[in-house]
Amino acid sequence: MAIVLKTKEEIEIMRRAGQVVARTLDMVAKTIGPGQTTGELDQVIEEFIRDQGAIPGFKGYHGYPASACISIDEEVVHGIPGKRVIREGEIVSVDVGSIMEGFYGDSARTFAVGEISESKARLLENTQRCLAAGIDKARKGNRLGHISAAVQQVAESEGFGIVRALVGHGIGRNMHEDPQVPNFGPKDSGPVLKVGMVLAIEPMINIGTYKVYTKPDGWTYVTEDGLPSAHYEHTVTITENEPDILSLP
């Protein structure tokens, strides 16, 4: 699949899809709490997306059964919502997609539930800085590797592990398009960034090892050492000037 550049009109549609996702995550920030099951949270998310006139982007995608990916502590990404109860002190990654007029929006945040440990707080702060560093390099004329190297530098400067088995991606009429966007690697690698490219940049950072495995459900990725992982994601387009984040409210 070749990299598909988007027109200004298409990017504005994607901005609307991204705004739906951003508002959904803002809602999650206000409602997530101890005692709630991940399945209950998913139901609230689906209703919220549909109420905004969008379609949940994940539901049915390659057979995925829910509207959000909800991953707790040692779960990295793609946690299937269900009967698991969210508890005080956990960190919960919520990844959400929406479809507006045939285009996708995609974003993720990791939420602290009540008081969390200092190590988890450091992980969340570092992962947010990884995302910001990656976005800052999403500029016309840079190589894709500038994004990857920037994320890697921030994560490894504090001794965190970078998930290598999963990467960010191009996005548009399809959830996953070329190019892949790794969170590690040399800055002189990958295609040159051009105006109209839209990327989902999504650091997945672990307290311990970068190694992960998949649960028997076939979806949920978990850290090999059982230590917590965090995940933040924005949809970003390359412009003539500054990176333009499409997944803001």
HUCORWO-V226902 format. One record per residue. RES is the residue in three letters. D_FIRST is the distance of its C-alpha to the first C-alpha in whole Angstrom. Layout:
RES_D_FIRST + RES_D_FIRST
This chain:
MET_0 + ALA_4 + ILE_7 + VAL_9 + LEU_12 + LYS_15 + THR_18 + LYS_21 + GLU_22 + GLU_19 + ILE_20 + GLU_23 + ILE_22 + MET_20 + ARG_23 + ARG_25 + ALA_23 + GLY_23 + GLN_27 + VAL_27 + VAL_26 + ALA_28 + ARG_31 + THR_30 + LEU_30 + ASP_33 + MET_35 + VAL_34 + ALA_36 + LYS_39 + THR_39 + ILE_38 + GLY_41 + PRO_43 + GLY_44 + GLN_41 + THR_38 + THR_35 + GLY_35 + GLU_37 + LEU_35 + ASP_32 + GLN_34 + VAL_35 + ILE_31 + GLU_30 + GLU_33 + PHE_33 + ILE_29 + ARG_30 + ASP_33 + GLN_31 + GLY_30 + ALA_26 + ILE_25 + PRO_24 + GLY_20 + PHE_21 + LYS_23 + GLY_22 + TYR_18 + HIS_18 + GLY_22 + TYR_22 + PRO_26 + ALA_27 + SER_26 + ALA_26 + CYS_25 + ILE_29 + SER_29 + ILE_33 + ASP_34 + GLU_33 + GLU_30 + VAL_27 + VAL_24 + HIS_24 + GLY_27 + ILE_28 + PRO_31 + GLY_34 + LYS_38 + ARG_38 + VAL_40 + ILE_39 + ARG_42 + GLU_44 + GLY_42 + GLU_39 + ILE_35 + VAL_33 + SER_29 + VAL_28 + ASP_24 + VAL_24 + GLY_21 + SER_22 + ILE_21 + MET_22 + GLU_22 + GLY_18 + PHE_17 + TYR_17 + GLY_19 + ASP_20 + SER_23 + ALA_25 + ARG_28 + THR_31 + PHE_34 + ALA_38 + VAL_40 + GLY_43 + GLU_45 + ILE_42 + SER_43 + GLU_43 + SER_40 + LYS_38 + ALA_39 + ARG_38 + LEU_34 + LEU_34 + GLU_35 + ASN_33 + THR_30 + GLN_30 + ARG_31 + CYS_28 + LEU_26 + ALA_28 + ALA_27 + GLY_24 + ILE_23 + ASP_26 + LYS_24 + ALA_21 + ARG_22 + LYS_21 + GLY_21 + ASN_21 + ARG_19 + LEU_17 + GLY_19 + HIS_22 + ILE_21 + SER_21 + ALA_24 + ALA_26 + VAL_25 + GLN_26 + GLN_29 + VAL_31 + ALA_30 + GLU_32 + SER_35 + GLU_36 + GLY_35 + PHE_33 + GLY_30 + ILE_26 + VAL_24 + ARG_22 + ALA_20 + LEU_18 + VAL_16 + GLY_16 + HIS_12 + GLY_11 + ILE_12 + GLY_13 + ARG_13 + ASN_11 + MET_13 + HIS_10 + GLU_7 + ASP_6 + PRO_9 + GLN_11 + VAL_15 + PRO_17 + ASN_21 + PHE_22 + GLY_22 + PRO_23 + LYS_23 + ASP_22 + SER_19 + GLY_15 + PRO_14 + VAL_16 + LEU_16 + LYS_17 + VAL_18 + GLY_16 + MET_14 + VAL_15 + LEU_15 + ALA_16 + ILE_19 + GLU_21 + PRO_23 + MET_24 + ILE_28 + ASN_30 + ILE_34 + GLY_34 + THR_32 + TYR_28 + LYS_28 + VAL_27 + TYR_27 + THR_26 + LYS_29 + PRO_30 + ASP_28 + GLY_25 + TRP_24 + THR_26 + TYR_26 + VAL_29 + THR_30 + GLU_32 + ASP_35 + GLY_35 + LEU_36 + PRO_34 + SER_31 + ALA_29 + HIS_26 + TYR_26 + GLU_23 + HIS_22 + THR_19 + VAL_20 + THR_19 + ILE_19 + THR_22 + GLU_25 + ASN_27 + GLU_27 + PRO_24 + ASP_24 + ILE_24 + LEU_23 + SER_24 + LEU_28 + PRO_30
